[in-house]
């Protein structure tokens, strides 16, 4: 879990080795978007298309936004997005650091962040900086990999580490749970915060095929201080055996959970709807439920 309070930069723990993740992504920079990214972009298109308002100044933040579209549509028309990388820096692509966010403007009416929250050490600080770059009544939308993702793989490696090393090691990145997503938005001061999730069940021929795909996506162990102990063939064998015990189907394929969390919130403005004050209702709950009627 990332911290839920903002800390000075010199006190924020380095959970993620962003430089290492960036180096991995640079090797994949010219490849088309993967199926997870495609799924999230399709969902983003649907979500934006249901919003009945224009967005004149919008920006999309992502580790590698190059393969992503820069034009989406709200219910009132096209949204042209500026694209900024949060991990890769090239001559043809703007870049920024989510740990010390400085965007080209501070009056965006829409900021979208894809995946960043899952690889940012100081999430509350990141959200506070997002708020600073939004104009009043501006919208923030984010998607990232959630806390239930790869729970089978995590459990398998815990068992393997215990069997081989006599104790567990951190091998899979910590994720934010859905219950914390709304709280993070509220603490950053966003109005009308909303968090929801989509849980997918992926299936693979074997645990090795899953581990290979994670590596090909550049998402293998992003932690800043991973174990220095080499993984032996016996160790991998223990992890495979444990995984098959945990999530193997009758057809011999294995299951892997992927949770995608969405969160959104608005920069406060006087024009926004506000909840009624306690005791201000004009109709009692008893009347609504029809209590006391014969």
C-alpha positions in Angstrom: 0.0 0.0 0.0 1.1 3.5 -0.8 0.8 6.1 1.9 -2.5 7.9 2.3 -0.9 11.1 3.6 1.4 13.5 1.7 5.0 13.4 2.9 7.9 15.7 2.2 9.8 14.3 -0.8 12.8 13.3 1.4 10.5 11.2 3.5 8.6 9.4 0.8 9.7 5.7 0.7 11.1 4.6 -2.7 8.8 1.6 -3.3 9.1 1.6 -7.1 12.3 1.8 -9.2 10.8 4.0 -11.9 14.2 4.2 -13.7 14.2 0.5 -14.1 10.6 0.4 -15.3 11.4 3.2 -17.8 14.4 1.3 -19.2 12.1 -1.8 -19.7 9.5 0.3 -21.4 12.0 1.9 -23.7 12.7 -1.5 -25.2 8.9 -1.8 -26.0 8.4 1.8 -27.1 7.9 1.0 -30.8 5.5 -2.0 -30.2 1.8 -1.5 -30.5 -0.3 -1.2 -27.3 -0.9 -4.5 -25.4 -4.3 -6.0 -24.7 -4.6 -4.5 -21.2 -4.0 -1.0 -22.6 -6.4 -1.6 -25.4 -9.0 -2.6 -22.9 -8.5 0.4 -20.8 -8.5 2.8 -23.7 -11.8 1.3 -25.0 -13.3 1.8 -21.6 -12.0 5.3 -21.4 -13.7 6.1 -24.7 -17.0 4.8 -23.4 -16.7 6.8 -20.1 -15.9 10.1 -21.8 -18.7 9.6 -24.4 -21.2 9.7 -21.6 -20.1 13.1 -20.2 -22.4 15.9 -21.4 -19.9 18.7 -21.4 -17.1 20.0 -23.7 -13.5 19.7 -22.9 -11.4 22.4 -24.6 -8.0 21.8 -22.8 -7.2 18.2 -22.0 -4.1 16.2 -21.3 -3.4 12.4 -21.2 -0.6 11.2 -18.9 0.7 7.6 -19.3 4.1 5.8 -19.0 4.2 5.6 -22.8 1.3 7.4 -24.5 2.8 7.1 -28.0 0.6 4.2 -29.2 -2.5 5.8 -27.7 -5.1 7.9 -29.5 -4.9 11.7 -28.9 -8.5 12.3 -29.7 -11.6 11.1 -27.8 -15.2 12.3 -27.8 -17.5 13.5 -25.1 -21.3 13.5 -25.5 -20.9 17.1 -26.9 -18.1 16.5 -29.4 -14.4 15.7 -29.9 -11.8 16.0 -27.2 -8.3 16.7 -28.5 -5.7 15.5 -25.9 -2.2 16.6 -25.4 -0.1 13.5 -24.7 2.7 13.5 -22.1 4.9 10.6 -21.0 5.4 9.9 -17.4 8.3 7.5 -17.9 9.8 7.7 -21.4 11.6 10.8 -22.7 12.3 11.2 -26.4 12.9 14.0 -28.8 9.4 13.6 -30.2 7.5 13.3 -27.0 6.8 15.6 -24.0 7.6 14.1 -20.7 7.0 14.8 -17.0 7.7 13.2 -13.6 4.6 12.3 -11.6 6.7 12.5 -8.4 7.3 16.2 -9.1 4.6 17.1 -11.6 5.0 20.1 -13.8 2.6 20.2 -16.7 2.7 22.9 -19.4 -0.5 24.5 -18.0 -2.4 24.9 -14.8 -5.9 25.4 -16.3 -6.8 22.0 -17.8 -10.4 21.1 -17.8 -9.6 17.4 -18.2 -6.6 15.4 -17.0 -6.4 11.7 -17.6 -3.8 9.4 -16.0 -3.4 5.8 -17.2 -1.3 3.4 -15.1 0.6 6.1 -13.3 -0.9 5.6 -9.9 0.2 2.0 -9.9 3.9 3.0 -10.2 4.1 6.2 -8.2 5.7 6.3 -4.8 3.8 9.3 -3.4 0.2 8.9 -4.7 -1.3 11.6 -2.4 1.3 14.0 -3.6 0.6 13.2 -7.2 -3.1 13.8 -6.7 -2.5 17.1 -5.0 -0.4 18.2 -8.0 -3.1 17.0 -10.4 -5.5 19.2 -8.5 -3.1 22.2 -8.9 -3.1 21.8 -12.7 -6.9 21.6 -13.1 -9.1 24.7 -13.4 -12.3 24.9 -11.3 -14.8 22.3 -12.2 -12.1 20.4 -14.1 -12.3 16.6 -14.3 -9.6 14.1 -13.3 -9.9 10.5 -14.6 -7.4 7.7 -13.7 -7.1 4.0 -14.4 -4.6 1.6 -12.8 -4.0 -2.0 -11.9 -5.8 -2.8 -8.6 -5.1 -4.7 -5.5 -6.6 -8.0 -6.4 -4.5 -8.4 -9.5 -2.2 -11.4 -9.7 -3.2 -12.6 -6.2 -2.7 -16.2 -7.4 0.9 -15.4 -8.5 1.6 -13.6 -5.2 0.4 -16.5 -3.2 2.4 -19.0 -5.2 5.6 -17.1 -4.8 5.0 -16.8 -1.1 4.7 -20.5 -0.8 7.8 -21.1 -2.9 9.9 -18.6 -1.0 8.8 -20.2 2.3 9.7 -23.7 1.0 13.0 -22.8 -0.5 14.2 -19.8 1.6 12.3 -20.3 4.8 10.6 -16.9 4.4 8.8 -14.6 2.1 10.3 -12.0 -0.2 8.7 -9.0 -2.0 8.4 -9.9 -5.6 5.2 -8.4 -6.9 4.4 -4.7 -6.6 1.9 -3.5 -3.9 -1.4 -2.4 -5.4 -4.0 0.1 -4.2 -7.3 -1.5 -3.1 -10.7 -0.2 -4.4 -11.7 0.8 -0.9 -8.7 3.2 -0.7 -9.2 4.8 -4.2 -12.1 7.0 -3.1 -10.4 7.9 0.1 -7.3 9.1 -1.8 -9.5 11.4 -4.0 -11.3 12.8 -0.9 -8.1 13.6 0.9 -6.7 15.4 -2.1 -9.8 17.6 -2.1 -11.7 16.3 -5.1 -15.4 16.8 -5.3 -17.9 14.1 -6.3 -15.3 11.3 -6.1 -16.1 8.0 -7.7 -14.2 4.7 -7.8 -15.2 1.5 -9.5 -13.4 -1.6 -10.8 -13.5 -4.3 -13.4 -12.2 -7.7 -12.6 -11.0 -10.0 -15.4 -10.2 -13.7 -15.2 -7.3 -14.4 -17.6 -6.3 -17.9 -18.5 -2.9 -19.2 -19.6 -1.4 -22.5 -20.7 0.9 -22.6 -17.6 2.3 -20.3 -14.9 5.5 -19.9 -17.0 3.4 -18.5 -19.9 1.9 -15.9 -17.4 5.4 -15.0 -16.1 6.7 -14.7 -19.6 3.9 -12.3 -20.6 4.5 -10.1 -17.5 8.1 -9.8 -18.5 7.3 -9.0 -22.1 5.0 -6.2 -20.9 7.9 -4.7 -18.9 6.0 -5.2 -15.7 8.1 -7.8 -13.9 9.3 -6.8 -10.4 9.3 -3.0 -10.4 10.3 -2.7 -6.8 13.2 -0.5 -5.8 14.9 -3.1 -3.6 14.1 -6.6 -4.9 15.8 -9.6 -3.5 19.4 -10.0 -4.5 19.2 -13.8 -4.2 19.0 -15.5 -7.6 16.0 -17.5 -8.5 17.0 -21.1 -9.1 15.3 -23.7 -11.2 14.1 -25.5 -8.1 12.6 -22.2 -6.8 10.7 -21.6 -10.0 9.5 -25.2 -9.9 8.1 -24.7 -6.4 6.3 -21.6 -7.6 4.8 -23.4 -10.6 3.7 -26.3 -8.4 2.1 -23.9 -5.8 0.4 -21.9 -8.6 -1.2 -25.1 -10.1 -2.5 -26.1 -6.7 -4.1 -22.6 -6.2 -5.6 -21.9 -9.7 -5.5 -24.8 -12.1 -8.7 -25.6 -14.0 -9.8 -29.1 -15.0 -8.6 -28.4 -18.6 -5.1 -27.9 -17.1 -5.0 -24.2 -17.9 -4.3 -21.7 -15.0 -6.3 -18.6 -14.0 -4.9 -15.1 -13.3 -6.9 -12.3 -11.8 -6.6 -8.8 -13.3 -8.3 -5.9 -11.5 -8.6 -2.5 -13.2 -9.6 0.4 -10.9 -11.1 3.6 -12.2 -11.3 6.8 -10.2 -12.6 10.2 -11.0 -13.2 13.5 -9.3 -13.8 17.2 -10.0 -11.9 20.2 -8.8 -14.5 22.0 -6.5 -16.5 24.8 -7.9 -19.6 26.7 -6.7 -21.6 25.5 -9.7 -21.3 21.8 -8.7 -24.1 19.9 -7.0 -23.7 19.6 -3.3 -25.3 17.1 -0.8 -28.2 18.4 1.2 -27.5 19.4 4.8 -28.7 16.9 7.5 -32.3 17.6 8.5 -33.1 19.6 5.3 -35.2 16.9 3.6 -38.8 17.9 2.9 -40.2 14.4 3.0 -39.5 11.9 5.8 -38.2 8.4 5.2 -41.4 7.0 6.9 -43.5 8.8 4.2 -41.3 7.4 1.4 -41.6 3.8 2.8 -45.3 4.3 3.5 -45.0 3.4 7.1 -48.1 4.0 9.3 -50.5 3.4 6.4 -53.1 0.7 6.9 
